[in-house]
Amino acid sequence: MSTVCSESGLPTVGVEEEFLLVYPDSGEPAPRNSEVAAEAERRGGNLQVELSSCQVETTSGVVSSSRQLSTELSALRRTAARAAEAVGVRLLALGLPPVTPIEFPVTDTPRYRKIGEQFGMVAHEQGICGCHVHVQVPDRAAAIQASNWLRPWLPSLLALSANSAVYRNSDSGYASWRSVLWRRWPVAGAPPYFTSLDEYDSTVQMLIDTGVILDNGMVYWDVRPSAEFPTVEVRVADVPATVADTVLLATLIRAAVMTAVDEGPDGADRLPPAALRAAYWKAAHDGLAGDTLDLVHGRGAVPAREQLSSLVQRVRPALDALGEYHHVVDELDRVTTLGNGAMRQLRAFRKRGDAMDVIEAAAEATLS
């Protein structure tokens, strides 16, 4: 990620998307990520392998507009899908595999083998695909400020992106079952409120020193200062079903980070842990089609779409500065009308109760 703002002086943004590899005939996860990555490299692309050998990840360049990001992500998905097809597997933008093995083989690298040995079934039952949005910030202290500001809004971003409703050939009962499984890791979910960068660093060092995590790379909180780039990294989302859904998510997050850095704490970020946990559960369960908890205004349960509209209005000055306000409003209307990934999955699954229908729909949406 670049350390330089866009020409307009506004912060840049970049996106990492994780994808599932499956066998076309059975829909089962295909442990072929090293082969797919090698094939992509032969085609001039660059894919990263993930902990589970049925996953690959793309990384966009640093961009300054939603149009640029859409072009980048579309090209990356096409390259990855063609590489997967050449190896004999399919690439899917799904938070979890609808058809599931007993366990997922861990990718054969020294670090991933060590994670598999130390964390046992949490690592071997992974197969989880998320989306990570990086937004440039002035420094790491600003990343902590943005993290604190974002905490009440993380459940809404999860509801928007939910894309893991079908699991083990069944309706999981949740829009984002991925987020429920993900929180089994020791440092995952919403981060604590940190009063300073020093407190954050000392907390992470304690987790490493005590063997709770291996290194900085295992700080899996849903928002964190990036360990590698001058950005704040927002990791709350399932990988969205479509490029357009990812661009909407990234644009909202970019505006939220801009607002957080400009305004600082607003008093709503110091949340009772039980309230934030409840909001996460509600967002994971209901997704975009149901309710979420309004942690900012204390109104209790409200429609997820209404809370997202509140976020849009809260960050409207930043969206206006980006020239993205009307685009975001239109895209929220589109997703509400057509459905996000979880709603698409359930429509496909309920036709015949067959996970292969979900896989076919996901394959089409991945490249749409």
C-alpha positions as CSV (number, residue, x, y, z in Angstrom):
1,M,0.0,0.0,0.0
2,S,1.3,3.5,-0.9
3,T,2.2,6.0,1.8
4,V,1.1,8.8,-0.5
5,C,-2.4,10.3,-0.6
6,S,-4.3,10.5,-3.9
7,E,-3.7,13.7,-5.9
8,S,-6.8,15.2,-4.3
9,G,-5.1,14.8,-0.9
10,L,-7.7,12.2,0.2
11,P,-6.7,8.9,1.7
12,T,-6.2,6.0,-0.7
13,V,-7.8,2.5,-0.3
14,G,-6.9,-1.0,-1.2
15,V,-8.8,-4.4,-0.8
16,E,-7.8,-8.0,-0.2
17,E,-10.4,-10.6,-1.1
18,E,-10.2,-14.3,-0.1
19,F,-11.8,-16.9,-2.3
20,L,-12.8,-20.5,-2.0
21,L,-11.6,-23.3,-4.4
22,V,-14.0,-26.2,-5.0
23,Y,-14.2,-29.2,-7.3
24,P,-16.8,-28.6,-10.0
25,D,-18.5,-32.0,-9.8
26,S,-19.0,-32.3,-6.0
27,G,-18.7,-28.7,-4.8
28,E,-16.3,-29.9,-2.1
29,P,-13.3,-27.7,-1.1
30,A,-10.3,-28.3,-3.4
31,P,-6.9,-28.2,-1.6
32,R,-5.2,-26.9,-4.7
33,N,-4.2,-23.3,-3.8
34,S,-0.5,-23.7,-4.5
35,E,-1.3,-24.9,-8.0
36,V,-3.8,-22.2,-8.7
37,A,-1.3,-19.5,-7.4
38,A,1.4,-21.0,-9.7
39,E,-0.9,-20.9,-12.7
40,A,-1.9,-17.3,-12.0
41,E,1.7,-16.4,-11.8
42,R,2.3,-18.0,-15.2
43,R,-0.5,-15.8,-16.5
44,G,1.0,-12.7,-15.0
45,G,-1.1,-12.6,-11.9
46,N,-0.3,-12.7,-8.3
47,L,-2.3,-14.8,-5.8
48,Q,-1.5,-15.4,-2.2
49,V,-2.2,-18.8,-0.5
50,E,-4.1,-18.8,2.8
51,L,-4.1,-21.0,5.9
52,S,-6.5,-23.5,4.3
53,S,-5.2,-25.0,1.1
54,C,-8.6,-24.5,-0.5
55,Q,-8.2,-20.7,-0.4
56,V,-6.5,-18.0,-2.4
57,E,-6.3,-14.3,-1.9
58,T,-6.1,-11.3,-4.3
59,T,-4.7,-7.9,-3.4
60,S,-5.7,-4.8,-5.3
61,G,-3.4,-1.9,-6.0
62,V,-3.8,1.4,-4.2
63,V,-6.7,3.4,-5.7
64,S,-8.5,6.7,-5.1
65,S,-12.0,6.1,-6.5
66,S,-14.7,3.4,-6.5
67,R,-14.4,3.2,-10.3
68,Q,-10.8,2.4,-10.2
69,L,-11.4,-0.2,-7.4
70,S,-14.2,-1.9,-9.4
71,T,-11.9,-2.2,-12.5
72,E,-9.1,-3.7,-10.3
73,L,-11.2,-6.2,-8.5
74,S,-13.0,-7.3,-11.6
75,A,-9.6,-8.0,-13.3
76,L,-8.3,-9.8,-10.3
77,R,-11.3,-12.0,-10.0
78,R,-11.2,-12.9,-13.7
79,T,-7.5,-13.8,-13.5
80,A,-8.0,-15.9,-10.4
81,A,-11.0,-17.7,-11.9
82,R,-9.2,-18.5,-15.1
83,A,-6.2,-19.9,-13.2
84,A,-8.5,-22.0,-11.1
85,E,-10.3,-23.3,-14.2
86,A,-7.0,-24.2,-15.8
87,V,-6.2,-26.4,-12.7
88,G,-9.6,-28.0,-12.8
89,V,-11.3,-26.2,-9.9
90,R,-13.8,-23.3,-9.5
91,L,-13.2,-20.0,-7.7
92,L,-16.1,-18.8,-5.6
93,A,-16.7,-15.6,-3.6
94,L,-18.3,-17.3,-0.6
95,G,-17.6,-16.8,3.1
96,L,-17.8,-20.5,3.8
97,P,-18.1,-23.7,1.6
98,P,-21.7,-24.9,1.3
99,V,-20.4,-28.5,1.0
100,T,-17.9,-29.2,3.8
101,P,-15.3,-31.8,4.6
102,I,-14.5,-33.1,8.1
103,E,-11.5,-30.8,8.2
104,F,-9.6,-28.5,5.9
105,P,-6.0,-29.3,5.0
106,V,-3.6,-26.6,6.2
107,T,-1.4,-25.1,3.5
108,D,2.1,-26.7,3.6
109,T,4.3,-23.7,4.7
110,P,6.3,-23.6,7.9
111,R,4.2,-20.9,9.5
112,Y,0.9,-22.4,8.6
113,R,2.0,-25.8,9.7
114,K,3.0,-24.3,13.1
115,I,-0.4,-22.6,13.4
116,G,-2.1,-25.9,12.6
117,E,-0.1,-27.7,15.3
118,Q,-0.7,-25.1,17.9
119,F,-4.3,-24.2,17.4
120,G,-5.6,-27.7,16.5
121,M,-9.2,-27.9,15.2
122,V,-9.7,-24.2,15.1
123,A,-7.1,-24.1,12.3
124,H,-8.2,-27.4,10.7
125,E,-11.9,-26.3,10.6
126,Q,-11.0,-23.0,8.9
127,G,-12.0,-22.6,5.2
128,I,-13.2,-19.1,6.0
129,C,-13.1,-16.3,3.3
130,G,-13.2,-12.6,4.3
131,C,-12.6,-9.2,2.8
132,H,-10.0,-6.8,4.2
133,V,-10.2,-3.1,3.4
134,H,-7.1,-0.9,3.9
135,V,-7.5,2.8,4.2
136,Q,-4.5,5.1,4.4
137,V,-4.1,6.9,7.8
138,P,-1.5,9.5,8.8
139,D,0.1,7.2,11.4
140,R,-0.6,4.2,13.7
141,A,-2.1,6.4,16.4
142,A,-4.7,7.5,13.9
143,A,-5.4,3.9,13.1
144,I,-6.2,3.3,16.8
145,Q,-8.5,6.3,16.7
146,A,-10.3,5.0,13.7
147,S,-10.5,1.6,15.3
148,N,-12.2,3.0,18.3
149,W,-14.6,5.1,16.2
150,L,-15.6,2.1,14.0
151,R,-16.5,-0.3,16.8
152,P,-20.2,0.6,17.1
153,W,-20.6,0.3,13.3
154,L,-18.8,-3.0,12.8
155,P,-22.0,-5.1,13.2
156,S,-23.7,-3.0,10.4
157,L,-20.8,-3.6,8.1
158,L,-21.0,-7.3,8.9
159,A,-24.7,-7.4,8.1
160,L,-24.1,-5.6,4.8
161,S,-21.5,-8.1,3.7
162,A,-23.0,-11.3,5.1
163,N,-22.3,-14.2,2.6
164,S,-22.2,-17.5,4.4
165,A,-25.7,-18.7,5.1
166,V,-25.4,-22.2,3.7
167,Y,-23.0,-24.6,5.4
168,R,-22.7,-28.4,5.5
169,N,-25.4,-28.5,2.8
170,S,-27.8,-26.8,5.2
171,D,-29.3,-23.5,6.0
172,S,-27.1,-22.5,8.9
173,G,-29.8,-20.2,10.4
174,Y,-27.3,-17.3,10.1
175,A,-26.6,-14.8,7.4
176,S,-22.9,-14.9,8.4
177,W,-22.0,-18.2,9.9
178,R,-18.4,-17.4,8.9
179,S,-18.3,-14.6,11.5
180,V,-19.5,-17.0,14.3
181,L,-16.8,-19.6,13.4
182,W,-14.1,-16.9,13.0
183,R,-14.6,-15.7,16.6
184,R,-13.2,-19.0,17.9
185,W,-9.7,-17.6,17.4
186,P,-8.2,-16.0,20.5
187,V,-7.8,-12.5,19.0
188,A,-10.8,-12.1,16.7
189,G,-14.0,-10.2,16.5
190,A,-14.3,-6.6,17.7
191,P,-11.2,-5.2,19.2
192,P,-11.1,-3.7,22.7
193,Y,-11.3,0.0,23.1
194,F,-7.7,1.2,23.3
195,T,-6.8,4.5,25.0
196,S,-3.5,4.8,23.2
197,L,-1.2,3.2,20.7
198,D,1.1,2.2,23.6
199,E,-1.8,0.3,25.2
200,Y,-2.5,-1.5,21.9
201,D,1.2,-2.4,21.4
202,S,1.6,-3.6,25.0
203,T,-1.5,-5.8,24.6
204,V,-0.3,-7.4,21.4
205,Q,3.1,-8.0,23.0
206,M,1.5,-9.7,26.0
207,L,-0.5,-12.0,23.6
208,I,2.7,-12.9,21.8
209,D,4.8,-13.4,25.0
210,T,2.2,-15.7,26.5
211,G,1.8,-17.8,23.4
212,V,-1.8,-16.9,22.8
213,I,-0.8,-15.9,19.3
214,L,2.4,-16.6,17.4
215,D,3.1,-13.1,16.0
216,N,1.6,-9.8,14.9
217,G,0.1,-11.6,11.9
218,M,-2.4,-13.4,14.1
219,V,-4.0,-10.2,15.4
220,Y,-7.3,-11.0,13.8
221,W,-9.4,-8.3,15.3
222,D,-12.0,-6.9,12.9
223,V,-10.2,-3.6,12.7
224,R,-6.5,-3.1,13.5
225,P,-3.5,-1.0,12.5
226,S,-2.0,-2.9,9.5
227,A,1.2,-4.8,10.4
228,E,2.7,-4.0,7.0
229,F,1.2,-0.9,5.5
230,P,0.4,2.7,6.7
231,T,-3.2,1.9,6.9
232,V,-6.0,0.9,9.2
233,E,-7.3,-2.5,8.1
234,V,-11.0,-3.4,8.5
235,R,-11.5,-7.1,8.4
236,V,-15.1,-7.6,9.6
237,A,-16.7,-8.6,6.3
238,D,-17.4,-11.9,4.7
239,V,-16.0,-11.8,1.1
240,P,-18.9,-10.1,-0.7
241,A,-20.7,-12.0,-3.5
242,T,-20.0,-9.5,-6.2
243,V,-17.4,-6.8,-7.1
244,A,-20.1,-4.1,-6.8
245,D,-20.8,-5.3,-3.2
246,T,-17.1,-5.1,-2.3
247,V,-16.8,-1.6,-3.8
248,L,-19.8,-0.4,-1.8
249,L,-18.3,-1.9,1.4
250,A,-14.9,-0.4,0.8
251,T,-16.3,3.1,-0.1
252,L,-18.3,3.1,3.1
253,I,-15.3,2.1,5.2
254,R,-13.1,4.6,3.5
255,A,-15.5,7.4,4.4
256,A,-15.9,6.1,8.0
257,V,-12.1,6.1,8.5
258,M,-11.9,9.7,7.1
259,T,-14.6,10.8,9.5
260,A,-12.9,9.1,12.4
261,V,-9.5,10.6,11.7
262,D,-11.0,14.1,11.2
263,E,-13.4,14.1,14.2
264,G,-11.8,11.8,16.8
265,P,-13.8,9.9,19.4
266,D,-17.6,10.8,19.6
267,G,-18.5,9.1,22.9
268,A,-20.3,6.2,21.3
269,D,-17.2,4.1,21.0
270,R,-16.9,3.1,24.7
271,L,-19.4,0.3,24.6
272,P,-20.3,-2.3,27.2
273,P,-18.8,-5.5,25.9
274,A,-22.1,-7.4,26.3
275,A,-23.9,-4.8,24.0
276,L,-21.2,-5.1,21.3
277,R,-21.3,-8.9,21.5
278,A,-25.1,-8.9,21.2
279,A,-24.9,-6.6,18.2
280,Y,-22.4,-8.9,16.5
281,W,-24.6,-11.9,17.1
282,K,-27.7,-10.1,15.8
283,A,-25.9,-8.9,12.7
284,A,-24.5,-12.4,12.0
285,H,-27.9,-14.0,12.5
286,D,-30.2,-11.5,10.7
287,G,-27.8,-10.0,8.1
288,L,-29.2,-7.3,5.8
289,A,-32.7,-8.8,5.8
290,G,-33.4,-8.3,9.5
291,D,-32.5,-6.1,12.4
292,T,-29.3,-4.9,14.0
293,L,-28.7,-3.1,17.3
294,D,-28.3,0.7,17.2
295,L,-25.3,1.0,19.5
296,V,-24.7,4.6,18.6
297,H,-28.1,6.1,19.5
298,G,-29.2,3.4,22.0
299,R,-32.5,2.7,20.1
300,G,-32.3,-1.1,20.5
301,A,-33.1,-3.3,17.5
302,V,-33.6,-1.4,14.2
303,P,-33.7,-2.6,10.6
304,A,-30.2,-3.3,9.3
305,R,-30.9,-1.2,6.2
306,E,-32.0,1.8,8.4
307,Q,-28.8,1.6,10.5
308,L,-26.7,1.5,7.3
309,S,-28.5,4.6,6.1
310,S,-27.6,6.2,9.5
311,L,-24.0,5.4,8.8
312,V,-24.2,6.9,5.4
313,Q,-25.6,10.2,6.8
314,R,-23.0,10.2,9.6
315,V,-20.1,10.0,7.1
316,R,-21.8,12.1,4.3
317,P,-19.2,14.9,4.5
318,A,-16.5,12.4,3.7
319,L,-18.6,10.8,1.0
320,D,-19.2,14.2,-0.6
321,A,-15.5,14.9,-0.5
322,L,-14.9,11.6,-2.3
323,G,-17.6,12.3,-4.8
324,E,-19.3,9.0,-3.8
325,Y,-22.4,10.0,-1.8
326,H,-25.0,9.4,-4.5
327,H,-23.2,6.2,-5.7
328,V,-23.3,4.8,-2.2
329,V,-27.0,5.6,-1.8
330,D,-27.8,4.0,-5.1
331,E,-25.8,0.9,-4.3
332,L,-27.4,0.5,-0.9
333,D,-30.8,0.6,-2.7
334,R,-29.5,-2.0,-5.2
335,V,-28.3,-4.4,-2.5
336,T,-31.5,-4.0,-0.5
337,T,-33.6,-4.8,-3.6
338,L,-31.5,-7.6,-5.1
339,G,-30.1,-9.0,-1.9
340,N,-26.5,-9.4,-0.6
341,G,-24.6,-12.7,-0.7
342,A,-26.5,-14.4,2.1
343,M,-29.8,-13.6,0.6
344,R,-28.7,-14.8,-2.8
345,Q,-27.5,-18.1,-1.2
346,L,-30.8,-18.7,0.5
347,R,-32.8,-18.0,-2.6
348,A,-30.8,-20.6,-4.5
349,F,-30.8,-23.2,-1.7
350,R,-34.5,-23.0,-1.1
351,K,-35.4,-24.0,-4.7
352,R,-34.3,-27.7,-4.1
353,G,-32.4,-27.8,-0.9
354,D,-29.2,-28.5,-2.9
355,A,-25.9,-26.8,-2.1
356,M,-24.8,-27.2,-5.7
357,D,-27.4,-24.6,-6.7
358,V,-25.7,-22.2,-4.2
359,I,-22.4,-23.0,-5.8
360,E,-23.7,-22.3,-9.3
361,A,-25.3,-19.0,-8.2
362,A,-22.0,-18.0,-6.4
363,A,-19.9,-18.8,-9.5
364,E,-22.0,-16.5,-11.6
365,A,-22.0,-13.7,-9.0
366,T,-18.3,-13.9,-8.5
367,L,-17.6,-12.7,-12.0
368,S,-20.7,-10.5,-12.5
